[in-house]
Amino acid sequence: MKNGSILLCALLLAPLIFLSARPESFSSAREGAAASQLLIWVELDRKRLTVYENGAAISVFPIASGAGDTPSPIGVFRVVSRFLPDMSGFGTRFLGLNVPWGSYGIHGTNRPESIGRNASHGCVRLRVEDAEKLYAMIPTGTRVVMEGGPYGPLNWGWRILREGDRGADVMQLQIRLRQRGFLFSGADGVFGPATRQAVISARKMLRLSPGDTAEGALQRILGMILFE
């Protein structure tokens, strides 16, 4: 993702959720028991969200996912917050996820025509009525699997990674740069200055053309293999 586009839901969340939202409180013991039985599986390519309880599908909802330059996160996360915003671009319900590289959630929308498309800033959109149904079913702590293309964290394949990008593929790049001794900071999925410098060093040591981006050639050498 680009730096400018990574405002994602973060900039929008501040005025619309944290100022006007009404957080709910639940019994942590009751929530934990319920969350362990539930799973949200989001198929980004099929534009579908399925809720499982004890392994059985109990609800399926159509969704909108992130646009091309602001993709939805790929990986396994948890619902860590929940808000009741006034009707807005987030609809009337919001479930926040613990994505390391940004502020993302599952929420309603005042643009129902976007459902079925790549249209959001990375969040998963539902129709308002579907978001309200999901919200009533899902406690904090519920596991959320976000599945993209056929190549796991690499989604649909190698993309050219550069400073400002964020995502599961950036985290994979950072892990491999750390393994090779090029990066000394943590792997947080954010391509910042430290990752940029590590890429510059890696390209030099691996005898690739000078630069500060990680294209397919560097990713392959570092072991980021495409497999289904």
N, C-alpha and C positions, 0 to 999 in steps of 0.2 A: 504493500500500500504506500501511497505517497504521504508525505508529512501533512500536507494541507488537507487531505481527505481523511486522515486518521482522527479527526475530531469525532468521527463516528457518532455514537450516541453520546459521547462524553460531554461535548459542549451543549448539546441539546438537553441532556439529562439535568444539568445544573439548574436552569430556570424552570423546567417543566416538571421535574420530579422532586428534586430535593427541596424546592420551595413550596410546591403545592401538593405533593404526594402525601398519602397517609399510610405510613408503614404499619404493618400488622404484627402482633406478637402472638406466639403460640407456645404451647408446652413443649420444651425441647425433647423430653422423653417421648412424647406422643409423636412429634415430628420425626424423630430419628427412626422409630419403628415403622412408620408409614413410608418414609423415604427409602428404606432398605428394600421395600417390596415393589417399588416403582422405578421405571426407567423411561426416559424420553429419548427416542431415536429420531434424529433429523436427517433425512436424505435430501441434501441440497440439490443434487442434480434432478431428482424426481419431484422436487418441490412438495415434500410430504413430511409431516411430523406424526409419529406414532407413539402412543403411550402404552407401555407394557406394565402389567401387574403380575408378579410371580411368573414371568415368562410368557404370558398370554396377552395378545394385543386387545386393548379395551376401547381405544379411541384413535381415530385417524383424522388429521386436519390438513387442508392445503395451506401452503405458506408462500411467502416471498422471501428471497434470500439476498445476499449482498450483490451489488453491481460489480462489473468487471474490475474497476480500480479500487473498490472497497469491498473485497470478498468477505464472506462470513468465515469465522474461525473454524478450523478443523481440529478435532481432538476429542478428548473426554473431559468433561467439566462437571461442575456442580451448581445447582441453584443456591445462591448465597444471599440473595436479598429479594424482597417483594414489595411492590408499591401499588397504590391505588391512585394514579394520577387523574386529574380532571381530563375530560375528553380532549384529545390533542393528537399529534402525530404518533403518539404511543397508545392510542386508543384509551381504554379505561383500566388496563391491567398491565403490569410489567414484572417479569421475573428476571432478575439479574444473575449473570453467570460469572464464575471466577476465571476468566480468560487472562493469562498473565500479561498479554501485550496490548490490552485495551479494555474499554468499557462496552460490553455487549450484553444483549438480553433477548428475551422472547416476549413479544408484546403485541398489542392490537395496532390498528392503523386507521387513520381517517381517509386512506386511499385504498379502498377495497379493490379497485381495478388493478392494483399492482400485484395482487395475489397470483401466483403462478409464474412470476417473472423474477429476473435478477434486478432488483430495484432499490434495495435498502443501502444504508451506510455500513452494513455488516451484521446488523441485528436480524433476527428472524421475525417476520411479520405474520400475524394471523388476522382474520376478520375479527371485528370487535366481539361478536357473540362467541366465536370460537376461543378467543383469548380469555374471556370470562369463564367459560367452561373449564379450560385448562387450568386456570388460576385456582379454581375451587378444588381441583383434584390434586394439585402438586404442592407438597410441603417443601420448606427449605431443606437442603441437603440432598434432594433428588439428583441422581446421576443423569447427565445429558451427553449423549454421543452425537457428535456432528460429523457426518460422513460426506465427503465430496467426491472427487473423481476417483479413477481406478488405482491411483498411486499413493494412497494413504496421505501422509503429511505433505507430499509433493503435489497433491490434487490431480491436475491434468498433465503434469510433467514439469520440467525445469522452466522456471521463469528467470529472467535476469534480475538479480537481487542487488539493490543499491541502498545507500543511506536514506533512511526515512521509511523503508518498507517494514512491514510487520507480518507475522503469521507463523504457522507451523513449519513452513519450509525455512524461514529465517532461523527458527530455533534449531532445526536439524543442522543447518550450516554452522551455527555457533557451537553446537555439540562437537562437530567434527573438527572445527578449528581448535577447540580446546584440547581434543584428543591428540592433535598434531603439535601442540605447544605454541600455536600462533595467537590464541586468545586466552586471557587470564581472568576476565570478568565472567559473570554468570551467563547462562543461556536463558534469556527472557523473551525471545521472539521479536525483539526490537533491534533493527539494524541501525545502531548509533555510531558515534565516532570511534569507539573501541573496536567494534566489529569492522568498521571501514579500514582501520589501520591493520587489523589482523588479515584482512583480505589482501591488502597491498603487500604485506610481508609474505603471505602464502603464495601469491602470484610470482613474486620474485624468487622465492626458494624453489618453487616447482617449475621454474623456467617457462612461465606463461607470459604473454605480452603484458607490459606495465598497465596498471589500471586499479580502480577501486570498486569494481563491480564483480559480482559472482555469477557468471553465466554457466551454461551447461557443462562446458569443458572443466572448469574448476570444481563444480559440484560432483562430477563423475570421478575426478581424481581423488577427491576427499571421501568418496564412498557413498554418495547420495545416489543410489541406484534405483532406477524405475523398475518396480515389480508389482504384479497384481496379486 
